[in-house]
Amino acid sequence: MYKGLKLTVIIPCLNEEQGIERVLEKMPAFVDEVIVVDNGSTDRTGEVARRFGATVIREEVRGYGRSYKRGFAHASGDVIITLDGDHSYPVDAISYLMEAFLHLDVDFLNASRFPVRDPRAMSFKHKIGNLILSFAMSLLFFRWVRDSQSGMWVFRRSILEHMNLESDGMAFSEEIKVEAIRNPRIRFGEISILYSSRLGEVKLNPWRDGVQNLLFLVKKRLARGPRR
């Protein structure tokens, strides 16, 4: 519990036994619920997560967005916090993010990885790809977003009922932000965090995922879905 708010942390994982241990051992005591969505891991990810007291949910259908939607369905907190299981996002910054979330009085807070201070954390091509995608989102949806691809967010669980989340893949990260900034009921904010190099194997294909994410943004802009 944090200042009267129940907190749920959701972590999607695919073969992250090394990283998830580091993440969970640093999890703040005030977090009420930790949900690890195991997206078909063949290592000890689930076993390690259970050892640290996390609720482990198995999602056999592969996909970043698919994992998050499964996790959201099981969350009970007033506020949901997300991060990856590879120890690249700062678990110890959760209190800092919660303070910013409350001080800014927003419904959705995006944790921007920029400026990247650790040169090992993000390759040059990843930086360029993120810049292009963030610029495209800002241009298409008329709102400056510094890091459209960040996987660390803080938001009120209640806003999910006002979102139309379709992507089951990597584009989910940008889609949830698009849904937040397009909806006048949802107050959106962004703040910088310290991003680190990941532990374990890289799962992303920067060119394939980058092109797919760009096309998804265009498709999302052209869609005329109802605001809920």
N, C-alpha and C positions, 0 to 999 in steps of 0.2 A: 504494500500500500504506500502511495506517495501523495501526501497532502490530501488524503481522502479519496484518492483515485486508485482503483484496482488496475494493476498493470499486467499485461500479457506480452511476453516476448515470443516471436515466431521466427524460427530458423529453418530454412529449407536446406537439405543436405544431400549430397551424392558423393559417397566415398570420402568423407571428411573426418575420419577417426583421429587424425593428428590435430587438426584445427579445432574440432568441436570440444576436445578436452580443454584446450587453452581458453576457449570462449566461456565454457560453463564454469570453470574454476574461478573466473573473474566476475561472474554474474552478481550484481548487487543483491543484498539480502532483502531489499524492499520490493523486489520483483515478485509478484504473487504467483505467476504461472509462466512456465517455460514450455513451449511446444516445439519439438523438433520433428519436422516432416521429412522422413527418410524416403527419398525418391528412387528406391531400388538399389540401395548400396549393397556392394558385395564384400565390404570390409566390416569392421567392428563399430561403425558409426552409431548404430542403434544401441548396442551394448554399452558403449561408453556414455552415451547420453542418459540412459536409464540409471547408470551408476551415480550420476550427479543429480538424480531426482527429477529429470525432465520427463514430460509426457511425450512418448514417441508414437507418431502416427505413420503408418506405412502407406505410401502412395505409389502404386506400381506403374501407373501411366507417367512416362517421363515428361518433364516440363517445369520450368521455373514458375510460370503462372499457375499451372495446375497444382503445384505444391502449395503455393500461397493460398489459393482458393480453398484447398482442403484444410489448411491451418486456420483460416478465418472462420470456417464453419464450426470449428471446435473451440474457438477463443471465448472466454467469458469476461475478460477485463473491460473496464471503461475505456482504457487507452491501450492501443496495440503498438508495439515497437518491433521493427524488423531489422535483421542483419544477417549476413552470410555466416556459414559455419567454418570458414577458412581462416578466421582470425585477422582479416584485413580491416574490418571495421572496429572502432574502439568501444569495447564493452564498458570500459570504465568512464565513458562519456555519457552514459545514459542519464545520470543525474543532471549533468550540464544541459542535455537536450530537453529534459523535462522542465527545468527552470526556464529555458528559452521558450518552450511550448506554452507555458503558463504566462510568462511575462509578455509575450507577443500576442497572447489571446487568439491563437489560431486553432483550426480544426485539423490541419494537415501540415506537418513540418518536415521538409526535405533536408537531409543532412548532405551537404555538398562536399565532395572530396577535393574541391579546388579552392585555393592553389595547392597542388600536390607538393608536399615538403620533402617526402622521402623519394629520392630518384629511383629506388628499386621497386616502388609500389605500382607504378604504371609506366608501360613502355611508351615511346614516342608515338607509335601508330595508334595506340589506345587513346592517348591524349587528343590526337587529331580527330579520331573517330568520335570521341565524346564531344569535342568542340562543334563538329559538323551537326551531330544529332541534336545537341542542345540549342544551337542556333536555329535549326530547322523547326524544332518545337516552338521556340519563342516567336519565330516568324509566322508560323501557321496558326498559333493560338493566342497571339497578341498579349503575351505575358512573358517577361524575362525569367528564364529558368537557367541557373548556372550549371546544374548537373542533372540532366534529364535521365541519366542511366544509373544514378545512385541506388543502392539497394538497402539503404538505412533510412527509415521513415518513422515518424511518431504521429499517430492520428487517433481521433476518437472513433471507436468501433461503430458508433451510431451512424457515421456518414456512409458506411458501406451500402446501406439501403438506398442511397441516392446515387449510386454508381452503377454503370453498365460495363462490367469487366468481362471482356471476351477472350483475350489472349491467354493461351496456355503455355506460351513460350517466353523467351527473353524480353519480348516487347511489353510484357506485363509491367515491367518497371516504369516505362514511360507512360503506359496507358493509365495507370492509377493516378499519376500526376496530372495527365490531361483531364481526367474525369474530375479531379479536384479543382483545377483552375478554370474549367468551363462552367462549373456550377456556382451560381451566385450565392447559394446557401453555405458554401464551404469557404472558409477563410484559409488561405494558403500562405505559408512562410518558408523561408530557406535560411540555413545557417551553416557555416563551414565547420568541418571536423578534421581531425588528423587521420589520414588514411595510410595504412601500412602494407608491406608486401605480404602476399598470402602464404599460407602453409599448404603443402600438398600440390597435386597436379592441377594445372589450369584446364578448365572445362570449356571455355569460350573459344569460338572461331571468330576472330575479329572482323574479317571481311564478310563472311556469310551472315553472321548475326547483325553486323552493321547495316548491310544492304536491306535485310529483312526488316529491321527496326525502322529504317527510313521509309520504306514502302508502307509499313504499318501506320506511320504518322500521317502520311498522305491519305491513306484509306480512311483513317479516323477523322481527318479534317473534312473529307468529302461526305462522310456519313451524316445523316440527319436524325440521329436517335433522339428520343424524347428525354427531356430533363425530368428527373424524378424528385 
